[in-house]
Amino acid sequence: MGAGIDPKVREKFLGGMSQAACTVNVVSTDGPAGRAGVTVSAMASVSADTELPTMLVCVHHLSPAAAKIVENGVLCVNVLRDDQSYISDVFAGRFRDEIGDKFECTEWVTASTGAPRIADPLVAFDCRLLSSEKVGTHHIFLCEVRDIHLSRHGSPLIYANRSYGSSNRIEGASSLRAALAGETARLVIGCFHTFGPYLMPSLIREMGGIGVKLIEGDHRRLRESLLAGESELALLYDFDLGEEFEKLSLGELTPYVLLAADHPLCHQSEVAPEDLAAEPMILLDAPPSRDYFTGILEDAGIKPLIAYRSISFEMVRGMVAHGLGYSILATKPASDMSYDGLNLATRPLTGRHRENRIVLAHRAGRELSPAARHFADLCAKRFARR
């Protein structure tokens, strides 16, 4: 650390900047110095009113991309979508043991300057380098934007609180008086998308007049929403929840076999994994469900014959109802009919299975609001009745 740097101020600065949400970007370059890319968060507009728009990008001086950007004189700033965090991880140096060339993690096209551009980013700014200045540990690149690629869909990948997140629309207050009175305050709750419809409507009703905003998604989405401070609580499965989370264990869901009403296995009172060995499977293809359900069969020495995959719970139920295969699920709706009115049947799955526990989680060390504590009490009472 250089002379004159106050370590306490530095730590406070880093902690403060971790609270400042920013987009996640992969900066790529190619030319005489060769191809390179790096993940950066420090990117900003300078002016749209210069002869060509200008922007700033900061790259750490130890990154091989920094010297190559200077020599090549071109770069492309790829703003990632919220489903492209894996690209950020690759260009940040993770997954080294899984991939030799970082550029193999996604598809690329060549931009007008010759810099490589991700084929389908949220936005991409194709730039020529105007100037470079080193400040501390980073190069500050002033860039001239020559071309812009805009996607027609998607939301930006956000980094805040040292975790990925995504943007969500927030409705503003109807008036300053309403905002000061706290009328726009609400509890933000994440909920796993398969069992959410089974639990949340009645729980929201029991919350009375407290406003609730739902964030629905898979396990990764809910973990990131908690870490980023986007949601205060989340109902999800107890998988991959480390010390950064505090958990209230609520209950366990028992896996069962879902069948079309006229399936031959419906004649049995229960189904063993061995009975499914030659049957086509309709897999709920959402983590961690997909690994849990296939793991049940693999633990019994059965290799599942996956015929179809879907991330939609109701799509899986519909496919099963039409005789396309069986499924193993844990959430059991009250209705025994598919969306389009066909009958379904359920049978217990024999054997001992891995735990499939539902928890109410929140970020460790965070003091819950009164509304969040009330919701936690309602959840505990609901599962105690079950």
VEXPADO-735576 format. One record per residue (C-alpha): x, y, z. Coordinates in steps of 0.1 Angstrom, whole numbers. Layout:
N
+-------+-------+-------+
:     x :     y :     z :
+-------+-------+-------+
:     X :     Y :     Z :
...
+-------+-------+-------+
REM end
This chain:
386
+-------+-------+-------+
:     x :     y :     z :
+-------+-------+-------+
:     0 :     0 :     0 :
:    15 :    34 :   -10 :
:    25 :    61 :    14 :
:    -1 :    85 :    25 :
:   -31 :    61 :    21 :
:   -53 :    59 :    52 :
:   -64 :    23 :    56 :
:   -94 :    32 :    76 :
:  -107 :    56 :    50 :
:   -99 :    31 :    23 :
:  -120 :     4 :    40 :
:  -149 :    28 :    46 :
:  -147 :    39 :    10 :
:  -148 :     3 :    -3 :
:  -177 :    -5 :    21 :
:  -196 :    26 :    10 :
:  -190 :    19 :   -27 :
:  -203 :   -17 :   -22 :
:  -237 :    -1 :   -14 :
:  -238 :    18 :   -47 :
:  -256 :    -3 :   -73 :
:  -241 :    -5 :  -108 :
:  -245 :   -25 :  -140 :
:  -222 :   -54 :  -146 :
:  -202 :   -51 :  -179 :
:  -177 :   -71 :  -198 :
:  -151 :   -49 :  -217 :
:  -136 :   -67 :  -247 :
:  -109 :   -58 :  -272 :
:   -90 :   -72 :  -302 :
:   -63 :   -60 :  -326 :
:   -25 :   -60 :  -329 :
:   -21 :   -68 :  -292 :
:   -46 :   -97 :  -293 :
:   -79 :  -104 :  -278 :
:   -88 :   -98 :  -242 :
:  -117 :   -92 :  -219 :
:  -125 :   -83 :  -183 :
:  -155 :   -77 :  -160 :
:  -159 :   -42 :  -148 :
:  -184 :   -22 :  -128 :
:  -169 :    13 :  -132 :
:  -185 :    25 :  -164 :
:  -202 :    59 :  -169 :
:  -215 :    83 :  -195 :
:  -195 :   115 :  -200 :
:  -215 :   134 :  -227 :
:  -239 :   127 :  -254 :
:  -233 :   162 :  -269 :
:  -197 :   158 :  -281 :
:  -192 :   151 :  -318 :
:  -196 :   114 :  -309 :
:  -209 :   103 :  -275 :
:  -182 :    97 :  -249 :
:  -179 :    75 :  -219 :
:  -155 :    65 :  -192 :
:  -144 :    29 :  -183 :
:  -120 :    20 :  -155 :
:   -99 :   -12 :  -157 :
:   -74 :   -25 :  -131 :
:   -38 :   -21 :  -143 :
:   -30 :   -57 :  -135 :
:   -56 :   -70 :  -159 :
:   -40 :   -82 :  -192 :
:   -69 :   -64 :  -209 :
:   -57 :   -30 :  -198 :
:   -25 :   -30 :  -218 :
:   -42 :   -46 :  -248 :
:   -69 :   -19 :  -248 :
:   -42 :     8 :  -249 :
:   -24 :    -9 :  -278 :
:   -54 :   -20 :  -298 :
:   -71 :    14 :  -293 :
:  -106 :    -2 :  -295 :
:  -130 :   -17 :  -269 :
:  -165 :   -29 :  -266 :
:  -185 :   -23 :  -234 :
:  -210 :   -52 :  -231 :
:  -237 :   -44 :  -205 :
:  -250 :   -78 :  -193 :
:  -286 :   -90 :  -188 :
:  -297 :  -104 :  -155 :
:  -295 :  -140 :  -168 :
:  -258 :  -136 :  -179 :
:  -241 :  -135 :  -145 :
:  -221 :  -166 :  -156 :
:  -204 :  -144 :  -183 :
:  -194 :  -119 :  -156 :
:  -180 :  -147 :  -135 :
:  -159 :  -161 :  -163 :
:  -143 :  -128 :  -172 :
:  -138 :  -120 :  -135 :
:  -115 :  -150 :  -134 :
:  -138 :  -176 :  -119 :
:  -144 :  -211 :  -134 :
:  -107 :  -213 :  -145 :
:  -108 :  -251 :  -140 :
:  -138 :  -254 :  -163 :
:  -128 :  -233 :  -193 :
:   -95 :  -225 :  -210 :
:  -105 :  -196 :  -232 :
:  -129 :  -171 :  -215 :
:  -144 :  -162 :  -249 :
:  -158 :  -198 :  -252 :
:  -185 :  -191 :  -225 :
:  -208 :  -173 :  -250 :
:  -213 :  -163 :  -287 :
:  -195 :  -133 :  -302 :
:  -197 :  -111 :  -332 :
:  -172 :   -85 :  -345 :
:  -182 :   -49 :  -340 :
:  -175 :   -21 :  -364 :
:  -142 :   -12 :  -347 :
:  -130 :   -47 :  -348 :
:  -136 :   -53 :  -311 :
:  -155 :   -85 :  -302 :
:  -191 :   -80 :  -290 :
:  -212 :  -105 :  -271 :
:  -239 :  -116 :  -296 :
:  -268 :  -109 :  -273 :
:  -260 :   -84 :  -244 :
:  -285 :   -60 :  -230 :
:  -266 :   -31 :  -246 :
:  -231 :   -28 :  -262 :
:  -211 :     3 :  -268 :
:  -185 :    -1 :  -295 :
:  -157 :    24 :  -288 :
:  -124 :    39 :  -299 :
:  -100 :    49 :  -272 :
:   -94 :    87 :  -270 :
:   -71 :    89 :  -239 :
:   -59 :    69 :  -210 :
:   -48 :    80 :  -176 :
:   -36 :    58 :  -146 :
:   -50 :    68 :  -112 :
:   -39 :    46 :   -83 :
:   -45 :    10 :   -94 :
:   -67 :    17 :  -124 :
:   -66 :    30 :  -159 :
:   -93 :    55 :  -167 :
:  -102 :    52 :  -204 :
:  -120 :    80 :  -221 :
:  -138 :    64 :  -251 :
:  -156 :    77 :  -282 :
:  -187 :    56 :  -289 :
:  -188 :    46 :  -326 :
:  -218 :    22 :  -326 :
:  -244 :    10 :  -301 :
:  -262 :   -24 :  -300 :
:  -296 :   -23 :  -282 :
:  -315 :   -55 :  -272 :
:  -352 :   -56 :  -274 :
:  -357 :   -74 :  -242 :
:  -342 :   -81 :  -208 :
:  -332 :   -63 :  -176 :
:  -297 :   -52 :  -165 :
:  -275 :   -74 :  -142 :
:  -269 :   -53 :  -111 :
:  -241 :   -56 :   -86 :
:  -247 :   -42 :   -51 :
:  -238 :   -54 :   -15 :
:  -212 :   -76 :   -31 :
:  -238 :   -97 :   -48 :
:  -257 :   -99 :   -81 :
:  -292 :   -86 :   -84 :
:  -317 :   -73 :  -110 :
:  -337 :   -41 :  -114 :
:  -374 :   -39 :  -105 :
:  -399 :   -12 :  -112 :
:  -409 :     8 :   -81 :
:  -441 :    28 :   -82 :
:  -435 :    63 :   -68 :
:  -456 :    79 :   -41 :
:  -488 :    97 :   -52 :
:  -477 :   127 :   -32 :
:  -450 :   140 :    -9 :
:  -474 :   138 :    20 :
:  -481 :   101 :    13 :
:  -444 :    94 :    10 :
:  -436 :   111 :    44 :
:  -465 :    93 :    60 :
:  -449 :    60 :    49 :
:  -479 :    50 :    28 :
:  -457 :    35 :     1 :
:  -438 :    13 :    26 :
:  -442 :   -24 :    20 :
:  -426 :   -57 :    28 :
:  -406 :   -73 :     0 :
:  -407 :  -111 :     1 :
:  -390 :  -136 :   -22 :
:  -408 :  -169 :   -29 :
:  -398 :  -200 :   -48 :
:  -419 :  -201 :   -79 :
:  -432 :  -237 :   -76 :
:  -447 :  -236 :   -41 :
:  -453 :  -198 :   -40 :
:  -489 :  -200 :   -54 :
:  -497 :  -227 :   -28 :
:  -486 :  -206 :     2 :
:  -484 :  -168 :    -5 :
:  -520 :  -157 :   -14 :
:  -534 :  -168 :    20 :
:  -503 :  -155 :    39 :
:  -507 :  -121 :    22 :
:  -544 :  -120 :    31 :
:  -534 :  -127 :    67 :
:  -510 :   -98 :    67 :
:  -540 :   -75 :    68 :
:  -533 :   -40 :    56 :
:  -495 :   -44 :    53 :
:  -484 :   -40 :    17 :
:  -464 :   -69 :     2 :
:  -443 :   -70 :   -29 :
:  -435 :  -104 :   -43 :
:  -402 :  -115 :   -59 :
:  -408 :  -149 :   -76 :
:  -380 :  -170 :   -90 :
:  -357 :  -199 :   -88 :
:  -332 :  -206 :   -60 :
:  -304 :  -184 :   -75 :
:  -327 :  -155 :   -80 :
:  -340 :  -155 :   -44 :
:  -305 :  -159 :   -29 :
:  -293 :  -129 :   -49 :
:  -323 :  -108 :   -39 :
:  -316 :  -114 :    -2 :
:  -279 :  -107 :    -5 :
:  -285 :   -75 :   -26 :
:  -310 :   -62 :     0 :
:  -337 :   -63 :   -27 :
:  -359 :   -86 :    -5 :
:  -361 :   -88 :    33 :
:  -373 :  -124 :    35 :
:  -375 :  -153 :    12 :
:  -394 :  -186 :    13 :
:  -372 :  -212 :    -4 :
:  -356 :  -247 :    -1 :
:  -328 :  -252 :    24 :
:  -301 :  -257 :    -3 :
:  -268 :  -239 :    -6 :
:  -276 :  -214 :    22 :
:  -244 :  -206 :    40 :
:  -235 :  -185 :    70 :
:  -245 :  -154 :    52 :
:  -282 :  -164 :    59 :
:  -303 :  -169 :    90 :
:  -330 :  -195 :    85 :
:  -363 :  -204 :   102 :
:  -370 :  -241 :    94 :
:  -407 :  -244 :    85 :
:  -414 :  -279 :    73 :
:  -406 :  -306 :    48 :
:  -423 :  -315 :    15 :
:  -425 :  -352 :     6 :
:  -418 :  -361 :   -30 :
:  -445 :  -380 :   -49 :
:  -451 :  -394 :   -84 :
:  -475 :  -375 :  -107 :
:  -493 :  -396 :  -133 :
:  -519 :  -392 :  -160 :
:  -552 :  -406 :  -146 :
:  -552 :  -435 :  -170 :
:  -515 :  -445 :  -165 :
:  -510 :  -482 :  -157 :
:  -491 :  -473 :  -125 :
:  -523 :  -458 :  -111 :
:  -534 :  -493 :  -103 :
:  -507 :  -494 :   -76 :
:  -512 :  -478 :   -42 :
:  -476 :  -466 :   -42 :
:  -447 :  -464 :   -68 :
:  -411 :  -475 :   -63 :
:  -382 :  -459 :   -81 :
:  -377 :  -493 :   -99 :
:  -412 :  -490 :  -114 :
:  -401 :  -458 :  -132 :
:  -369 :  -472 :  -148 :
:  -384 :  -476 :  -182 :
:  -409 :  -447 :  -181 :
:  -403 :  -413 :  -197 :
:  -398 :  -385 :  -172 :
:  -411 :  -349 :  -174 :
:  -385 :  -330 :  -154 :
:  -392 :  -297 :  -136 :
:  -360 :  -281 :  -149 :
:  -355 :  -254 :  -122 :
:  -326 :  -255 :   -97 :
:  -325 :  -270 :   -72 :
:  -356 :  -291 :   -80 :
:  -341 :  -308 :  -111 :
:  -311 :  -321 :   -92 :
:  -332 :  -331 :   -62 :
:  -358 :  -351 :   -83 :
:  -333 :  -368 :  -106 :
:  -311 :  -375 :   -75 :
:  -339 :  -395 :   -59 :
:  -339 :  -419 :   -88 :
:  -301 :  -420 :   -90 :
:  -298 :  -428 :   -53 :
:  -319 :  -459 :   -61 :
:  -297 :  -469 :   -90 :
:  -321 :  -457 :  -116 :
:  -310 :  -435 :  -146 :
:  -340 :  -413 :  -154 :
:  -352 :  -413 :  -190 :
:  -359 :  -376 :  -194 :
:  -383 :  -370 :  -223 :
:  -392 :  -333 :  -217 :
:  -380 :  -305 :  -195 :
:  -398 :  -274 :  -184 :
:  -392 :  -246 :  -158 :
:  -430 :  -242 :  -155 :
:  -448 :  -263 :  -128 :
:  -481 :  -262 :  -147 :
:  -464 :  -271 :  -180 :
:  -450 :  -302 :  -163 :
:  -485 :  -311 :  -149 :
:  -500 :  -305 :  -184 :
:  -475 :  -328 :  -201 :
:  -481 :  -355 :  -176 :
:  -519 :  -352 :  -180 :
:  -515 :  -357 :  -217 :
:  -497 :  -390 :  -212 :
:  -462 :  -378 :  -222 :
:  -446 :  -392 :  -191 :
:  -445 :  -391 :  -153 :
:  -430 :  -365 :  -130 :
:  -417 :  -364 :   -95 :
:  -428 :  -333 :   -76 :
:  -430 :  -321 :   -40 :
:  -456 :  -293 :   -41 :
:  -491 :  -308 :   -43 :
:  -519 :  -284 :   -55 :
:  -555 :  -290 :   -42 :
:  -567 :  -296 :   -77 :
:  -561 :  -329 :   -95 :
:  -567 :  -314 :  -129 :
:  -543 :  -298 :  -154 :
:  -548 :  -263 :  -168 :
:  -567 :  -277 :  -198 :
:  -590 :  -299 :  -177 :
:  -575 :  -334 :  -178 :
:  -574 :  -356 :  -147 :
:  -541 :  -363 :  -129 :
:  -533 :  -388 :  -102 :
:  -506 :  -389 :   -75 :
:  -490 :  -418 :   -58 :
:  -465 :  -419 :   -29 :
:  -429 :  -427 :   -38 :
:  -415 :  -455 :   -17 :
:  -381 :  -454 :     0 :
:  -361 :  -429 :    21 :
:  -354 :  -396 :     3 :
:  -331 :  -366 :     8 :
:  -346 :  -338 :    29 :
:  -366 :  -313 :    10 :
:  -370 :  -286 :    37 :
:  -387 :  -252 :    33 :
:  -371 :  -223 :    52 :
:  -378 :  -186 :    57 :
:  -344 :  -170 :    52 :
:  -330 :  -135 :    56 :
:  -296 :  -120 :    55 :
:  -275 :  -127 :    86 :
:  -271 :   -99 :   110 :
:  -300 :   -79 :    96 :
:  -326 :   -68 :   121 :
:  -361 :   -76 :   107 :
:  -388 :   -50 :   104 :
:  -420 :   -54 :   125 :
:  -438 :   -65 :    93 :
:  -412 :   -91 :    85 :
:  -414 :  -105 :   121 :
:  -452 :  -107 :   117 :
:  -448 :  -126 :    85 :
:  -424 :  -150 :   101 :
:  -449 :  -157 :   129 :
:  -476 :  -164 :   103 :
:  -454 :  -188 :    84 :
:  -445 :  -207 :   116 :
:  -481 :  -210 :   126 :
:  -491 :  -221 :    91 :
:  -466 :  -249 :    90 :
:  -474 :  -259 :   126 :
:  -510 :  -264 :   116 :
:  -498 :  -286 :    87 :
+-------+-------+-------+
REM end
